[in-house]
Amino acid sequence: MRQERFFTDPRLPFVECRVSQASVRTFKPHIHGCFSIGAVTQGEILYRAADRSHRLRPGALALINPETLHACNQDNAAPRSYCMLYLETDWCLRVQQSLWQSERFAPTRSSLLDDPALYDQYLAAVAILTANSPLLEKEQHLVDLATAIFLQTCEPGEPIRPAAQRVEQLTA
């Protein structure tokens, strides 16, 4: 049975989750103002982003940088099931700033991440976000997921120095 659901939590205004089951809906090329992460849980999607095409299957993640023209549609008439996370860019920047020195959001280098372990981590985060889970658990899963993706796919800035090194520099 075809079903589309959107999940938001007013305590987490920087994230929206979409879960679509047995969808045959098609999408014209479009953009989002946020960073988006998608995964197919059943079927296959022909995914086009930034002038590149990929076949998105279970086990891989679609990474869509803000303001990137993209479209995700089935290649045939077969339905597909998928989930999406839409993360506000400012929140993503704060996560990146916890990893390295950066004044603006560092986009991902690739639009497809074929990493079964990260795919499983993503699905776990979606499950926790869509359940009646404690706020701290939801936030921690999101931060852990975003951190893992950014560390693997972004060109980092200067690493954050441990506080002790900064203090030593200030007193020298």
C-alpha positions in Angstrom: 0.0 0.0 0.0 1.3 3.4 -1.0 2.0 5.7 1.9 3.9 9.0 2.5 4.5 10.4 5.9 6.4 13.5 7.1 7.7 13.7 10.7 8.8 16.8 12.6 9.5 17.3 16.2 9.0 20.9 17.4 11.9 20.4 19.8 14.1 19.7 16.7 13.2 22.5 14.3 16.3 21.9 12.2 15.2 18.5 10.8 12.3 17.0 8.9 11.9 13.3 8.0 10.0 11.8 5.1 9.1 8.1 4.8 7.6 6.9 1.5 6.3 3.3 1.0 5.6 1.8 -2.4 5.8 5.1 -4.2 5.5 5.6 -7.9 5.4 9.3 -7.7 7.7 11.2 -10.0 9.5 14.4 -9.4 10.6 17.2 -11.7 14.2 18.5 -11.2 14.1 20.7 -8.1 16.2 22.1 -5.3 16.1 22.3 -1.5 17.6 25.1 0.6 18.8 22.5 3.1 21.2 19.5 3.1 19.3 16.3 2.3 20.1 12.7 2.8 18.1 9.9 1.2 18.1 6.1 1.2 16.1 3.5 -0.7 14.8 0.8 1.5 13.1 -1.2 -1.3 13.5 -1.0 -5.1 15.8 1.3 -7.0 15.9 5.0 -7.9 17.6 6.8 -10.8 19.1 9.7 -8.9 20.4 12.7 -10.8 22.3 15.5 -9.1 24.8 18.1 -10.2 24.9 16.7 -13.7 25.7 13.1 -12.6 23.4 10.1 -12.5 23.5 7.2 -10.1 21.4 4.2 -9.3 20.4 4.4 -5.7 19.8 1.0 -4.1 19.6 -0.2 -0.5 23.0 0.1 1.1 23.9 3.5 -0.2 22.9 7.1 0.6 22.1 10.0 -1.6 23.7 13.2 -0.5 22.2 16.4 -1.8 23.9 19.7 -1.0 21.8 22.8 -0.5 20.7 24.5 -3.7 21.6 21.5 -5.9 19.3 20.7 -8.8 18.3 17.1 -8.5 15.6 14.5 -9.3 15.0 11.0 -7.9 12.6 8.8 -9.8 12.2 5.1 -10.5 13.8 3.9 -13.7 10.8 1.7 -14.5 7.2 1.4 -13.3 8.1 -0.6 -10.2 7.3 1.2 -6.9 10.1 2.0 -4.5 10.3 2.8 -0.8 12.6 5.4 0.6 13.3 7.9 3.4 14.7 11.4 3.4 16.2 13.6 6.0 16.1 17.4 5.4 18.7 19.1 7.7 18.9 22.9 8.0 22.2 24.1 6.7 22.9 26.3 9.8 22.6 23.2 12.0 24.9 21.2 9.6 27.5 24.1 9.8 27.4 23.9 13.6 28.2 20.2 13.4 31.0 20.9 11.0 32.4 23.6 13.2 32.6 21.0 16.0 35.0 19.1 13.7 37.1 21.7 12.0 37.4 25.5 11.6 34.9 26.6 9.1 32.9 29.8 8.5 30.5 28.3 6.0 28.9 25.0 5.2 31.3 22.6 3.5 29.4 20.7 0.8 29.9 17.0 0.3 32.3 16.0 -2.5 30.1 13.3 -3.8 26.4 12.9 -4.3 26.4 9.1 -3.6 27.9 7.4 -0.6 28.0 3.6 -0.9 28.6 2.5 2.7 26.4 -0.2 4.2 27.4 0.5 7.8 26.5 4.2 7.4 23.3 3.2 5.6 22.4 1.1 8.6 23.3 4.1 10.9 21.0 6.3 8.8 18.1 3.9 9.0 18.5 3.7 12.8 18.5 7.5 13.0 15.3 7.7 10.9 13.6 5.0 13.1 14.5 6.9 16.3 13.4 10.2 14.8 10.0 8.8 13.8 9.4 7.0 17.1 8.5 8.5 20.4 12.1 8.5 21.5 13.7 10.8 24.1 14.9 14.1 22.7 18.5 13.5 23.7 18.5 10.1 21.9 17.2 11.7 18.7 19.7 14.6 18.8 22.6 12.2 19.5 21.8 10.0 16.6 21.5 12.9 14.2 24.8 14.4 15.4 26.6 11.1 15.1 25.2 10.5 11.6 26.0 14.0 10.3 29.5 13.8 11.8 30.2 10.4 10.1 28.9 11.7 6.8 30.8 15.0 6.9 34.1 13.3 8.0 33.9 10.9 5.1 32.7 13.3 2.4 33.7 16.9 3.0 36.9 18.8 2.5 37.6 19.7 6.0 39.0 23.0 7.1 41.7 23.4 9.7 41.1 20.8 12.5 39.9 22.1 15.8 42.9 22.2 18.3 42.4 20.8 21.7 41.7 23.4 24.4 45.0 22.9 26.1 46.9 23.8 22.9 44.8 27.0 22.5 45.5 28.0 26.1 49.2 27.4 25.6 49.2 29.7 22.6 47.3 32.4 24.4 49.7 32.4 27.4 52.9 32.2 25.3 
